Amino acid sequence: MHNFAFTKINYILLVIGLAIVIFGFILMSGSGTTEEAFNPEIFNDTRIKIAPMVSLFGFIFVIVAILWPSKKVKKEL
């Protein structure tokens, strides 16, 4: 039997956290301002407030997924 550092629940939580981070970056994306025209959408609340908080939550979720304790703890004497 192999002793892996992560269990199945760790991998599931890790994928969920990465999906949240990717979703936050997608919320931040969009067209920018060019030299010909100013785009006021770059200062949208979604881009400057909500999306960074979503990404930060995703990064924290990834850290929790990595540190999630395993149920299989061997007690050695």
KOLKOLDREN-332256 format. One record per residue (C-alpha): residue number from 1; x negated, y negated, z. Coordinates in nm, 2 decimals, always signed. Each point is the difference from the previous one (the first is absolute). Layout:
! residues N
+------+--------+--------+--------+
| resi |     px |     py |     pz |
+------+--------+--------+--------+
|  NUM |      X |      Y |      Z |
...
+------+--------+--------+--------+
***
This chain:
! residues 77
+------+--------+--------+--------+
| resi |     px |     py |     pz |
+------+--------+--------+--------+
|    1 |  +0.00 |  +0.00 |  +0.00 |
|    2 |  -0.13 |  -0.34 |  -0.10 |
|    3 |  +0.00 |  -0.28 |  +0.25 |
|    4 |  +0.08 |  -0.32 |  -0.19 |
|    5 |  -0.02 |  -0.34 |  +0.15 |
|    6 |  +0.35 |  -0.09 |  -0.12 |
|    7 |  +0.33 |  +0.19 |  +0.02 |
|    8 |  +0.29 |  -0.01 |  -0.24 |
|    9 |  +0.17 |  -0.28 |  +0.19 |
|   10 |  -0.32 |  -0.21 |  -0.02 |
|   11 |  +0.00 |  +0.03 |  -0.38 |
|   12 |  +0.37 |  -0.08 |  -0.02 |
|   13 |  -0.04 |  -0.31 |  +0.22 |
|   14 |  -0.31 |  -0.10 |  -0.20 |
|   15 |  +0.19 |  +0.01 |  -0.33 |
|   16 |  +0.29 |  -0.20 |  +0.15 |
|   17 |  -0.25 |  -0.26 |  +0.12 |
|   18 |  -0.17 |  -0.03 |  -0.33 |
|   19 |  +0.33 |  -0.03 |  -0.18 |
|   20 |  +0.09 |  -0.29 |  +0.24 |
|   21 |  -0.34 |  -0.17 |  -0.08 |
|   22 |  +0.05 |  +0.04 |  -0.37 |
|   23 |  +0.36 |  -0.14 |  +0.03 |
|   24 |  -0.14 |  -0.30 |  +0.18 |
|   25 |  -0.25 |  -0.07 |  -0.27 |
|   26 |  +0.27 |  +0.04 |  -0.27 |
|   27 |  +0.20 |  -0.26 |  +0.19 |
|   28 |  -0.30 |  -0.24 |  -0.02 |
|   29 |  -0.05 |  +0.05 |  -0.37 |
|   30 |  +0.14 |  -0.22 |  -0.27 |
|   31 |  -0.08 |  -0.27 |  -0.25 |
|   32 |  -0.23 |  -0.28 |  +0.11 |
|   33 |  -0.05 |  -0.36 |  -0.10 |
|   34 |  -0.16 |  -0.08 |  -0.33 |
|   35 |  -0.17 |  -0.32 |  -0.11 |
|   36 |  +0.31 |  -0.09 |  -0.22 |
|   37 |  +0.27 |  +0.06 |  +0.26 |
|   38 |  +0.03 |  +0.01 |  +0.38 |
|   39 |  +0.19 |  +0.30 |  +0.13 |
|   40 |  +0.17 |  -0.08 |  +0.34 |
|   41 |  +0.07 |  +0.37 |  +0.05 |
|   42 |  -0.35 |  +0.05 |  +0.13 |
|   43 |  +0.12 |  -0.16 |  +0.33 |
|   44 |  +0.30 |  +0.22 |  +0.03 |
|   45 |  +0.07 |  +0.13 |  +0.35 |
|   46 |  -0.01 |  +0.36 |  -0.12 |
|   47 |  -0.36 |  -0.05 |  -0.13 |
|   48 |  -0.15 |  -0.19 |  +0.29 |
|   49 |  +0.19 |  +0.12 |  +0.30 |
|   50 |  +0.18 |  +0.33 |  -0.05 |
|   51 |  -0.24 |  +0.19 |  -0.22 |
|   52 |  -0.31 |  -0.05 |  +0.22 |
|   53 |  +0.20 |  +0.11 |  +0.30 |
|   54 |  +0.12 |  +0.31 |  -0.18 |
|   55 |  -0.36 |  +0.08 |  -0.11 |
|   56 |  -0.13 |  -0.05 |  +0.36 |
|   57 |  +0.27 |  +0.23 |  +0.13 |
|   58 |  -0.10 |  +0.26 |  -0.25 |
|   59 |  -0.37 |  -0.03 |  +0.10 |
|   60 |  +0.10 |  +0.04 |  +0.37 |
|   61 |  +0.21 |  +0.30 |  -0.10 |
|   62 |  -0.29 |  +0.16 |  -0.17 |
|   63 |  -0.22 |  -0.04 |  +0.31 |
|   64 |  +0.28 |  +0.15 |  +0.21 |
|   65 |  +0.02 |  +0.29 |  -0.25 |
|   66 |  -0.37 |  +0.06 |  +0.03 |
|   67 |  +0.00 |  -0.01 |  +0.38 |
|   68 |  +0.32 |  +0.21 |  +0.04 |
|   69 |  -0.08 |  +0.28 |  +0.24 |
|   70 |  +0.01 |  +0.36 |  -0.10 |
|   71 |  +0.22 |  +0.25 |  +0.18 |
|   72 |  -0.26 |  +0.26 |  -0.03 |
|   73 |  -0.24 |  -0.08 |  +0.28 |
|   74 |  -0.23 |  +0.28 |  +0.11 |
|   75 |  -0.10 |  +0.01 |  +0.36 |
|   76 |  -0.35 |  +0.13 |  +0.04 |
|   77 |  -0.13 |  +0.11 |  +0.34 |
+------+--------+--------+--------+
***
